């Protein structure tokens, strides 16, 4: 069963690499140094359990690197290869310990949700995207605080779930896949959900990482083909993120993160407030009467 997951993940890595390289060559895209550094830092701490989406979104907003609508697809495309690397590592180290139906079912559900959600990002109104991103940042800040206050579900020692809980977990992963396209990371929700159900928290990582890798590959290829992203930033996140994953997984492995979580929480809350304000102004603007200049244009 583990081999049955490693093979498609390896193929997805190869296909995704070809698509990303071809897109970069076609547009003669060079990554920015800032994006490379950002990808290295966020993916290093993502491998250790901090998460990469919320800090990346916060930095994008703080530095105004990417237009709001392009934040989710740019981030997803850039962070997908590091997630694939994590997925491969965690499957090899821990995947054999997870109940096969739960592992495969959750990963496939996440992939299906990601594929169905990819076209929605470019179709919904900008203020809706901004609202979802703001909510994701706020959720991340809450989870950082809960983790630092030792209020995070401790989980159990189970490697499997009863049938009814397994069905709930698989359905939830489909929803997580949809939301992944809007910048809502699947790591924290999956970890909380499965821990509450009694799973060993360590065994959530193969589900989270492998699912994010395959889901991200499928959804990201669609985003690349649609062209609705900042490819320079995405490639930078990838180039910085992949080596950082291996350093965190095999060299550092563990380090105290409490102070870092508090610092990240402050930055994330700031970005959430700015994004929420932009969403509110955007929605409010839709109901304002047209000026003569707007009507003429």
C-alpha positions as CSV (number, residue, x, y, z in Angstrom):
1,X,0.0,0.0,0.0
2,X,2.9,2.4,0.8
3,X,4.4,1.6,-2.6
4,X,1.0,2.3,-4.2
5,X,1.2,5.9,-2.8
6,X,4.9,6.5,-3.4
7,X,4.7,5.7,-7.1
8,X,1.9,8.2,-7.9
9,X,3.6,10.8,-5.7
10,X,6.9,10.3,-7.6
11,X,5.1,10.5,-10.9
12,X,3.3,13.7,-9.7
13,X,6.6,15.2,-8.7
14,X,8.1,14.5,-12.2
15,X,5.1,15.8,-14.1
16,X,4.8,18.9,-11.9
17,X,8.5,19.6,-12.4
18,X,8.1,19.5,-16.2
19,X,5.1,21.7,-16.1
20,X,6.7,24.3,-13.8
21,X,10.0,24.3,-15.7
22,X,8.2,24.7,-19.1
23,X,6.2,27.6,-17.8
24,X,9.3,29.3,-16.4
25,X,11.2,28.8,-19.7
26,X,8.2,29.9,-21.8
27,X,7.9,33.2,-19.9
28,X,11.7,33.5,-19.2
29,X,10.9,33.8,-15.6
30,X,13.6,34.3,-12.9
31,X,12.8,34.0,-9.2
32,X,13.3,36.9,-6.9
33,X,15.8,36.5,-4.0
34,X,13.2,37.6,-1.5
35,X,10.9,34.8,-2.6
36,X,13.7,32.2,-2.3
37,X,14.6,33.3,1.2
38,X,10.9,33.4,2.1
39,X,10.4,29.9,0.7
40,X,13.3,28.6,2.7
41,X,12.2,30.0,6.0
42,X,8.5,29.2,5.8
43,X,9.1,25.6,4.6
44,X,11.8,24.9,7.1
45,X,9.3,25.7,9.9
46,X,6.5,24.1,8.1
47,X,8.3,20.8,8.3
48,X,8.7,21.3,12.0
49,X,5.0,22.0,12.4
50,X,4.6,25.8,12.2
51,X,2.9,25.8,8.8
52,X,3.9,27.7,5.7
53,X,0.7,29.2,4.3
54,X,-0.2,31.8,7.0
55,X,3.3,33.3,7.3
56,X,3.6,33.4,3.5
57,X,0.2,35.2,3.2
58,X,1.2,37.6,5.9
59,X,4.5,38.5,4.3
60,X,2.8,38.9,0.9
61,X,0.4,41.3,2.3
62,X,2.9,43.1,4.5
63,X,5.3,43.6,1.6
64,X,2.6,43.9,-1.1
65,X,4.5,41.4,-3.2
66,X,1.4,39.9,-4.9
67,X,-2.0,41.2,-5.7
68,X,-4.7,39.9,-3.3
69,X,-6.4,37.7,-5.9
70,X,-3.2,36.1,-6.9
71,X,-2.0,35.3,-3.4
72,X,-3.7,31.8,-3.0
73,X,-2.6,30.4,-6.4
74,X,0.9,31.9,-6.2
75,X,1.4,30.4,-2.8
76,X,-0.1,27.0,-3.7
77,X,2.1,26.7,-6.8
78,X,5.2,27.7,-4.9
79,X,4.7,25.6,-1.8
80,X,3.6,22.4,-3.6
81,X,7.0,21.0,-4.5
82,X,8.2,21.4,-0.8
83,X,5.0,19.7,0.3
84,X,5.7,16.9,-2.1
85,X,9.2,16.5,-0.6
86,X,7.6,16.4,2.9
87,X,5.0,13.9,1.7
88,X,7.7,11.5,0.4
89,X,9.7,11.8,3.6
90,X,6.8,11.3,6.0
91,X,5.3,8.4,4.0
92,X,8.6,6.6,4.1
93,X,9.2,7.3,7.8
94,X,5.6,6.9,9.2
95,X,3.2,5.9,6.4
96,X,3.4,2.2,7.0
97,X,2.0,2.7,10.5
98,X,-1.3,4.4,9.3
99,X,-4.4,2.4,8.5
100,X,-4.4,2.1,4.6
101,X,-8.0,2.9,3.9
102,X,-7.8,6.1,6.0
103,X,-4.5,7.1,4.5
104,X,-5.5,6.5,0.8
105,X,-9.1,7.7,1.2
106,X,-8.0,11.0,2.8
107,X,-5.3,11.7,0.2
108,X,-7.7,11.0,-2.7
109,X,-10.4,13.1,-1.2
110,X,-8.0,16.0,-0.7
111,X,-6.9,15.7,-4.3
112,X,-10.4,15.7,-5.6
113,X,-11.3,18.7,-3.6
114,X,-8.2,20.5,-4.8
115,X,-9.0,19.8,-8.5
116,X,-12.6,21.0,-8.1
117,X,-11.6,24.1,-6.2
118,X,-8.9,25.3,-8.6
119,X,-11.2,27.0,-11.2
120,X,-13.2,28.8,-8.5
121,X,-10.5,31.2,-7.4
122,X,-10.5,33.1,-10.6
123,X,-14.3,33.2,-10.9
124,X,-15.4,34.5,-7.5
125,X,-15.3,38.2,-6.6
126,X,-12.1,39.7,-5.2
127,X,-13.7,40.6,-1.9
128,X,-14.8,37.0,-1.4
129,X,-11.2,35.8,-1.9
130,X,-10.0,38.5,0.5
131,X,-12.5,37.4,3.1
132,X,-11.5,33.8,2.9
133,X,-7.8,34.7,3.1
134,X,-8.5,36.9,6.1
135,X,-10.5,34.1,7.8
136,X,-7.7,31.7,7.1
137,X,-5.1,34.0,8.7
138,X,-7.3,34.5,11.7
139,X,-7.8,30.8,12.1
140,X,-4.0,30.3,11.9
141,X,-3.5,32.9,14.6
142,X,-6.0,31.2,16.9
143,X,-4.3,27.8,16.4
144,X,-0.9,29.3,17.1
145,X,-2.2,30.7,20.4
146,X,-3.9,27.4,21.3
147,X,-0.8,25.5,20.6
148,X,1.4,27.8,22.8
149,X,-1.1,27.6,25.6
150,X,-1.0,23.8,25.5
151,X,-4.7,23.7,24.6
152,X,-4.2,21.8,21.4
153,X,-5.9,18.4,21.3
154,X,-3.3,15.9,22.6
155,X,-4.6,13.0,20.4
156,X,-4.3,9.4,21.2
157,X,-2.3,6.4,20.1
158,X,-4.6,5.0,17.5
159,X,-3.4,4.2,14.0
160,X,-6.9,3.8,12.6
161,X,-10.4,5.1,13.2
162,X,-13.9,3.6,13.5
163,X,-15.8,3.5,10.2
164,X,-18.1,6.4,10.9
165,X,-15.2,8.6,12.0
166,X,-13.1,7.5,9.0
167,X,-15.9,8.7,6.7
168,X,-16.1,12.0,8.4
169,X,-12.3,12.4,8.1
170,X,-12.4,11.6,4.4
171,X,-15.2,14.1,3.7
172,X,-13.4,16.7,5.7
173,X,-10.3,16.3,3.6
174,X,-12.3,16.9,0.5
175,X,-13.4,20.2,1.9
176,X,-9.8,21.0,3.0
177,X,-8.8,20.4,-0.6
178,X,-11.4,22.9,-1.9
179,X,-10.1,25.5,0.6
180,X,-6.5,24.8,-0.2
181,X,-7.0,26.8,-3.4
182,X,-8.0,29.9,-1.3
183,X,-4.9,29.8,0.9
184,X,-6.4,27.8,3.7
185,X,-3.7,25.2,4.6
186,X,-4.8,21.7,5.4
187,X,-2.2,20.9,8.0
188,X,-3.7,22.5,11.1
189,X,-7.3,21.5,10.4
190,X,-6.3,17.9,9.7
191,X,-4.1,17.7,12.8
192,X,-6.8,19.0,15.0
193,X,-9.6,16.9,13.5
194,X,-7.7,13.6,13.6
195,X,-6.3,14.3,17.1
196,X,-9.8,14.9,18.4
197,X,-10.8,11.6,16.9
198,X,-8.0,9.8,18.9
199,X,-5.3,9.5,16.2
200,X,-1.6,9.6,17.1
201,X,-0.6,13.1,16.1
202,X,2.6,11.9,14.5
203,X,0.7,9.7,12.1
204,X,-1.3,12.7,10.8
205,X,1.8,13.9,9.0
206,X,1.8,11.3,6.2
207,X,-1.9,12.1,5.5
208,X,-1.3,15.9,5.7
209,X,1.9,16.1,3.7
210,X,1.2,13.4,1.0
211,X,-2.3,14.8,0.5
212,X,-1.1,18.3,0.2
213,X,1.6,17.3,-2.3
214,X,-0.8,15.4,-4.6
215,X,-3.6,17.9,-4.2
216,X,-1.3,20.8,-4.7
217,X,0.1,19.2,-7.9
218,X,-3.3,18.7,-9.5
219,X,-4.6,22.1,-8.5
220,X,-1.4,24.0,-9.2
221,X,-1.1,22.6,-12.8
222,X,-4.5,24.1,-13.5
223,X,-3.4,27.5,-11.9
224,X,-0.2,27.5,-14.0
225,X,-2.2,26.8,-17.2
226,X,-4.7,29.6,-16.3
227,X,-1.8,31.9,-15.7
228,X,-3.4,33.6,-12.7
229,X,-0.3,33.8,-10.5
230,X,3.0,35.5,-10.0
231,X,5.4,32.8,-11.4
232,X,8.5,34.6,-10.2
233,X,7.4,34.5,-6.6
234,X,6.1,30.9,-6.9
235,X,9.4,29.6,-8.4
236,X,11.4,31.4,-5.7
237,X,9.3,29.7,-2.9
238,X,10.0,26.3,-4.5
239,X,13.7,26.8,-4.9
240,X,14.1,28.0,-1.3
241,X,11.6,25.5,0.1
242,X,12.9,22.1,-1.1
243,X,16.3,22.2,0.5
244,X,14.9,23.7,3.7
245,X,12.5,20.7,4.0
246,X,15.4,18.2,4.0
247,X,17.4,20.3,6.5
248,X,14.5,20.4,8.9
249,X,13.6,16.8,8.5
250,X,17.0,15.2,8.7
251,X,19.3,17.6,10.4
252,X,17.4,19.8,12.8
253,X,14.3,17.5,13.3
254,X,13.1,19.4,16.4
255,X,13.5,22.8,18.1
256,X,11.6,25.0,20.6
257,X,9.0,27.0,18.6
258,X,6.8,28.7,21.2
259,X,8.3,32.2,20.9
260,X,8.3,32.0,17.1
261,X,4.6,31.1,17.1
262,X,3.8,34.2,19.2
263,X,5.8,36.4,16.8
264,X,4.2,34.8,13.8
265,X,0.7,35.2,15.4
266,X,1.2,38.9,15.7
267,X,2.2,39.3,12.1
268,X,-0.6,37.0,10.9
269,X,-3.2,39.0,12.9
270,X,-2.0,42.2,11.3
271,X,-2.2,40.7,7.8
272,X,-5.7,39.4,8.6
273,X,-6.9,42.8,9.7
274,X,-5.5,44.5,6.6
275,X,-7.1,41.8,4.3
276,X,-10.4,42.0,6.1
277,X,-10.5,45.7,5.7
278,X,-9.8,45.4,2.0
279,X,-12.6,42.8,1.6
280,X,-15.0,45.1,3.5
281,X,-14.1,48.1,1.3
282,X,-14.4,46.0,-1.8
283,X,-17.8,44.7,-0.9
284,X,-19.0,48.1,0.1
285,X,-17.8,49.5,-3.2
286,X,-20.0,47.1,-5.1
287,X,-23.1,48.8,-3.7
288,X,-22.0,52.4,-4.4
289,X,-23.6,54.2,-7.3
290,X,-21.5,54.6,-10.5
291,X,-19.8,57.9,-11.0
292,X,-20.0,59.5,-14.5
293,X,-16.4,58.4,-15.1
294,X,-17.2,54.8,-14.1
295,X,-20.3,54.8,-16.3
296,X,-18.3,56.1,-19.3
297,X,-15.6,53.4,-18.8
